[in-house]
């Protein structure tokens, strides 16, 4: 029975999930498979940017049939959404997060007003594109997720919804960051919390047969 189950799963995986914008990752991993992937590094070294780029690439590849869920436990949605738009449209993050400041520069006749106005138009188009692709990815933050139980319940709820809509579809989860998962019923040291959080996310990836990614400060 175990061999039969393995055979069915192995053939169903086909080539694995793809990241077309990151072919070296797809090739090196021989196709992305379910499991836990950790982006570990020092603060402000691009962990979140890398994870968001890869998540966005996975869910916009139609062959993958993936719905992405980004849990921003480190920053709130108002900080994450500008990053996503800036990344996708090649815009400065400041222009996406504070458009009024740049609009004022245009209104006051800044020497580079024409170029700034073009960037603001690009920002508007980027916001609209993100709205149009709300069936591909959603962002939740610490206002939505207060504890490990909230996180687990949310992942299972979204997984069940996606499966109900299309049995062949799946979800990919990104958690930013590992140390920000709040285990309300446990008193843990920092090292114990990392161990517990890793096991917690790994268990979810195994139970649902999904990709779970997370960042971790070193």
N, C-alpha and C positions, 0 to 999 in steps of 0.2 A: 504493500500500500504506500509506503514512504517513497519507494522508487517510482511508482506510478504518479504520485503527486509531484515529485521532482521533475519527471519528464514533461508533464503538462505545463508546469510553470516555466521550465527551461525553454520550451518551444514557443510559449506565449510571449516571452520577453523579446523575441526576435533579435534586433540589433541593440536593444537597450535604448534609453532616452538619449536625445541628442542636444548638444549646445552648438548650433551652427556658427555662432560668432567666436566660439572657443574650440576650434577643431582639435587642438593639441590635447585638451581635456577629454573630449569624446574619444579620441584615438588612444590616449594613454590609459583610460579606464575601460577601453573596449566597449563603450556605451555605458552611460550612467545606470546604476542599478539601485534598488532600494537599500537603505542603510543610513547610518549617521555620518555626516561630514562636518568637521570642525574647521573653521577659519580662525586660527590662533595667531596672535601677534601683539605688539606693543600698541598703546593708544595712538590714535590718529595716524595709523599706517595703512589704511585702506581696506580693512577687513569688511566693513559694512558695504563699501562701494563694490568690492569684488562679489560679495554674496548677492547683492541686489542685481548686479549685471547678469550673473549666472541664472538667477531665478527668473528674471525678465526674459532672458534668452530661451529658457526651457519652456515657459508657458506660451510664448508667441510662436513657437515651432509647432505647426498644426499636426505634424506626424506624432508628436508626443501625447496629445490628448490629455494635457495636464492643466489643473487649476491651481494657482499659487496662493498661498496664505503667508503673509509677512507679519510676524508678531514683533513689534517694536517695543520691547520692554526697557530699552536703554533710553530712547528718545520718544517724544510723542509724535503723533501723525503729522503735525504741522511742521516738523523738522524733516520727516522722512519723505513726504510727498514732493517737496521742492527738489530733493536729491534725485528722485526718480525722473521727474520732468527734465531737470538739468542734464542728467545722464543721457536721456533718450534724444534730446534736442540739441546737445552740445552747447548748452548755455551756462553762464555763470550762475551759481546757486543763489547768490545775492539778488540777482535780477528776478529769479522765479519767486523767492520768498518775500521780497519787498518791491513789488512793481511800482508802487506809488512814488517811491524815491526816484526811479528812473523816468517815470512819466513827467514828474516835475522838471527834470533836466530837459526833457523835450519841450515842455511848455515854456521854459525860460530861455529857449534858444541856445542850448549847449552847442559848442562847435561840432560835436559829433552827433547831433540830434537825429539826423536821417538814419544813421546806423543803429542808434539806440531804439528808434521807432520800429525798425525792421526786426530787432531782437524781441521787442515787446509783442509784435505780431506773431513771431515764431513761438513765443511763450504761450500766447492764447491758443494757437493751433495745438501745441503740446498738451495743454490742459484738456482741450476737447478730445484729443486722441485717447488720452488716459480714461476719460469718461466713457468713450465708445468701447474701450476694452475692459470694462468692469466685469465682463463675463470671463476674463482670463485671470484676474488677480484681485485680492483685497488686502487692505492694511488694517491691522488692529494694534492698539497700544495698551499701555498700563492702565488706562482708564477703563478698558474693556476686560483686561485680564489681571486679576488681583492675586491669584494663587496658582499653584501647580494643578489643583483640581479644575479651576477655570480654564486653564490652558488645555488640559486633557479633554474636558467636555467640549470645548470649542473645536478642537481638531476632529474629534469623532463626529460631531454634529455636521461639520462641513463635509467630511468624508462621506457620510451617509447620504447627504443631500446630492453631492456630485454623482455618487454611484446610482442613486435613484433616477437621476436625469439621463445617465449614460453608463451602463455597466462596464463598458470598455475604458471609460475615463478614470483618471486617478488624480490625487492631489500631491503637491510638493510643498513642504512646510519649511519656512525659514524663521529662526528665532534669534533675535538680537537683544540681549546676549545671554550666554549660558549662566553667568553668575547672577543674573537678574531674575531668575525663576524663584519665586517665593514659596518655600515649603512651610506652610502655616502651622502644621502639626509637629514639626521637628525643630529641635535646637541643634544647629550644626555649625561646626567651624567652617572657615572658608574652604579649606581643602575637602572636608566632608561634603560641603555643598556642591562643589565641582563634581565629585564622584557621584553623588546622588542625582544631580541634574543630568549627567552623562548617561547613567543607567536609565533614568526616567525617559529621556528622548530616544535612546536606543530601543527600549522596550516598545515604545509607540511605533517606531519604524518597522520593527519585526511583526508586531501584532497586525498592523494595517498593510504591511508590504509596501511602504512608501519611502520616498527620499525625505530625510529631515536634515536641514543644515542649521548650523549655529555658529555665532562668533564667540570668541573668548579672549579677554584681555590677559596678556602674560605680564 
